[in-house]
Amino acid sequence: MTVRVGVVMDPIEDIHFKKDTSLAMLHAAQQRGWKLEYMELPDLYLDGGTAMARTRDLTVHMDPDDWYGFGGSQERALGDLDVILMRKDP
């Protein structure tokens, strides 16, 4: 069974590649074969009392010129994810 990891974070294009721990965590999860789903705070919502999100499939790379890529997008109940990481700057 594949572990599905949702990550709520600031815009990924704005992170600092060399020092961002979120990227390191995501890369480690991906190396384990886990599926990554990216979302930002405005993507979270309630639908009839169910916590939902608009997520995008995420792939991360340890390349300073091309460290992420997006795949398909979906509307997802947050309860369908195995793990949700909140990686927002304060």
C-alpha positions in Angstrom: 0.0 0.0 0.0 1.3 3.4 -1.0 1.4 6.1 1.7 -0.3 9.3 0.6 1.3 12.4 2.1 -0.5 15.8 1.8 1.6 18.9 2.5 0.2 22.3 3.2 2.9 24.9 2.6 3.8 28.3 1.3 4.2 28.5 -2.5 6.8 26.0 -3.3 8.4 28.3 -5.9 9.3 30.7 -3.1 11.3 28.2 -0.9 15.1 28.4 -0.6 16.3 25.3 -2.2 19.6 25.0 -0.2 18.1 25.4 3.3 14.4 24.4 3.2 13.7 21.5 5.5 10.3 20.9 3.9 12.0 20.0 0.6 14.3 17.6 2.4 11.3 15.9 4.1 9.4 15.6 0.9 12.4 14.2 -0.9 12.9 11.6 1.8 9.2 10.6 1.7 9.3 10.3 -2.1 12.5 8.2 -1.9 10.4 5.7 0.2 7.9 5.5 -2.6 5.3 7.7 -0.9 2.9 9.7 -3.1 3.1 13.5 -2.5 0.1 15.8 -2.8 0.7 19.6 -2.6 -1.7 22.2 -1.3 -1.6 25.8 -0.1 -3.8 27.3 2.6 -6.5 28.7 0.2 -6.9 25.2 -1.2 -8.5 24.0 2.1 -12.3 24.1 2.5 -15.3 22.4 4.2 -17.9 20.6 2.1 -20.9 19.6 4.2 -18.8 19.2 7.3 -16.0 17.3 5.5 -12.5 18.8 5.4 -11.5 18.9 1.7 -8.7 20.3 -0.4 -7.7 20.9 -4.0 -4.4 19.0 -4.3 -1.8 18.6 -7.0 0.4 15.6 -7.4 4.0 16.7 -6.5 7.4 15.4 -7.5 10.5 16.8 -6.0 14.1 16.7 -7.3 17.4 17.6 -5.7 18.2 19.9 -8.6 18.6 23.7 -7.7 17.3 24.6 -11.2 14.3 22.3 -11.2 13.4 21.1 -7.7 9.7 20.3 -8.2 7.0 19.4 -10.7 3.2 19.1 -10.6 1.1 16.3 -12.0 -2.6 16.0 -12.0 -5.0 17.9 -9.6 -7.9 16.6 -7.7 -10.5 17.5 -5.1 -9.8 15.3 -2.1 -11.2 14.6 1.4 -8.3 15.2 3.8 -9.3 12.1 5.6 -8.3 10.1 2.5 -4.7 11.1 3.1 -2.5 9.0 5.4 -0.4 11.9 6.6 -0.8 15.7 6.4 2.1 18.0 7.0 1.6 21.7 7.8 4.8 23.4 6.7 3.8 27.1 6.8 6.2 29.9 7.8 4.8 31.8 10.8 
